[in-house]
């Protein structure tokens, strides 16, 4: 039912004698955090369950996405964390063992299909290190998704993530979808634990994936999660 001019309410009343409820799929509010309310339905012990979200957000949920979308994805992280190898592994399904440092910016493109929707992904691989700041800062604008990468075998690369986030924001990267890639888990010199990585990511609200470009572990799942978050963001803006 609908109550008020600016609120849509979905109400489910159980028919089971024990009053249990199977809730409907949770709709998303404008900021992704809908309010839920469980109320009593009298002395018979039955309950009703309500999701309440603003009417404009309901209208956004109903708006269709275009069949063809182009998205800009950047990868950032310290030098040598494996950004280029992750993108090459995903785009070309191959691993290059020889390390070649990115000079400035590298570019790649891949056509993908998600839920029947054609998407052209432009990958911009930004070189790490202070020497390339003047190059990187030209590529942050209009970014829809960020691969934020660190090497689990390098504590320094993990500690750089905070400053990279500030840098991206300072140079025009506005509210992108962000995924944490905890990379090079196949190596045996790990110094950043899974627990430390996940806790930091959770504190920022970012999805976290343990990855290896060498073995392909977690790579596909991480990128597909990023693309779906971007699509969700595009949907909410339309």
N, C-alpha and C positions, 0 to 999 in steps of 0.2 A: 504494500500500500504506500501512498505518498502522503506525507504530513508536512504542511508548511509550503512556502513558495520556493525555498532554496534547498530543500533536502529531499532525497529519494530514499525510501526505506524498503528493504526486502525482508519480509517476515515469514518465518517457518514455524508452524505449531505442530508438535509431534503427535502422532496417533498411537504410538506404542504405550502400553499400560505403565511402563516404567518411566515414561517421560523423557527417554533419551532422544537426542536430536542429531540428525545428519545435516550439517550446515551446507548451504549452497556455496559455490565457488566465491571466494572473496573478491569483490570488486575493488578497484584501486581508486583512492582519492587523489586529489590534485598533487599532494606531496607524498603519495605512496603509503600513507598511514591512516586507513579508514578507522572510524570509531565503531566498536561493537557493543551491543547491549543485550544482556540476557534478563528477561523479566519474568515474574511469576504470573501464572494464569489462574489464580484462585486457589481454593483449598484442595483441589484434586491432585496437586503436585505436578501438573503439567507446566511446561515452560515454553515461552516463545523466544526466538532468536532473531536479532535484527542487525543488519549492516546499515549504517547511515553514512552517506557521503554527499557532498555538495552536488546540486543539479548540473552545474557546468562540467564537473568531472564525469558524470554519467553521459553527457553529450559527447565528450571526448572519446569515451570508450566505444561509442557507437559509430564514430567517424571512421570510414575506411582509409587504409593506407594506399598510396599509389602502387601499381603493379611493378614499377621499376624504380629502384632507389640507388643513389650513388652515395657512398659514405667515405669520409676521410678518417683513416686510422693512423695514429703515430705510435712509434715505439720509443720510449726513453728509458735510460738507465746508465749506469757507469760504463766506462770503457771495458770491453772484454767480457761483458756479462752474458753475451749470446743473443743479442737482439736480432741481428741479421740472420743468424742460423735458425732461429725460431720462425721467422717469416719465410725464409727459403724452404724450411721443412714443411710448413703448411701449404705454401703456394705451389711448390714443385715436388713435394714428397721425396725430397732427397736431403742428405746431410753432407755438408762439406767440412771435413775434419781439419783442414788447414785454416788457421786463423788469419784473416785479412781484415785489418782495422778499417772501419768505415771512415772515409774522408768527407766530412761535411754531412751530406744527406744522400741516402740511397732510396730508390723508388721501385715499387712493384705494384702489380695490379692482378686481381683475381675475380673472375665472375663466379658467383655462387647462387644457390637457390635455397631459400628458407621458407618452408610452408607454402610453396608455390609462387613465391615472390622473387623476381630476378633482382639481384643486388650486385653492383660493381663496387668492389672494395679497392680503394687507393691506399696503399701502404707507404707511409713516409717513415723511413728508418733514420732517426736522428743520432748523429755521433755523440758519444758521451765525452766528458772532460771539459774543463773550463776553456780550453783553446777554441772550442767550437761554439761557444755561447752566442757569438754574433751571427752565426749561421742558423743555429737552432731557433733563435727568437723570431725568425721570419716565418716559421712554419707552424706556430701554435694556433693561430687564428683559424676559425671554421672547423676545428677538430671536433668530431663526434665521438670518437672512442680512443682510449689510451691503453697501450700495453706498457705497464710499469714493471720493469724487469730488474731483478737482482740475482746475483750468483750466491747460492747457499754456501759456497766454499769461501766467500769473501765477506767478512763482517763490515768492511768499509762500504761495499756496494749496497748493503742493506741500510746502513746509516745514511746513505746519500738520498734515500727515497723522499724524506721530508723536504729537503732543499729542492729536489726536482719538482715536487708538487707546487712549491711556492713559485718557482721559476715559471712553470707552465701557466699558472694563474696570472702572474705579473705580466706575461706577454700575450694575454688574450685568449687563453684556453678556458672557455666559459662552460661550466657544468657538463663536462663530457662524461660518458660512461667509462669507468676505469676498472681494469682487471689487474691483479697482482700475479706476476709470473715468478715463482720461486724456482729458478732455473739451475740446470746442471746437477740434478739430483742423482745422476748416474755415477758421478765421481765420488771418491772415498775420502775426501778431505773436508767434510762438512763442518762448518762452524756456526751456522745459523740453524737452529732447530725448527722443526715443523711447528712446534708449539709457539715459539717466538714470532714466527712469520704470520701464523694465523691470528694471533692475538693483536698484532699491529694492524693487520688488514681489517679485522673486526672493529677495531677502535675507529677506523676511518669509514667503515661501512662498505668496504670493497670486497668483492668475491676474490678468493685466493685459490691458486692452482699450483701444485708441484709439477714441474715440467722437466723434460729432457729432450732437446732437439736431436740428440744422438739416437735415443731409443724411441722417440715419438711419444713418450709417456705424457699424457695430460695436454698435449699441444692442441689437438683438434677440439677437445672439450672446452679449453680455455678460450680459444678464438670464437667458437660458436656461441659461448656464453656472452662474450663481448658484443657480437653482432646482434644478438637478441635484446641485449640491454639498449643498444643504440636504436633499434627498431621501436622499442618501448618508449624511448625518449622522443623520437620523431612523432610517434602517435600522439603523445601528450601535448606536443607543441602545435599540432595541426588543429 
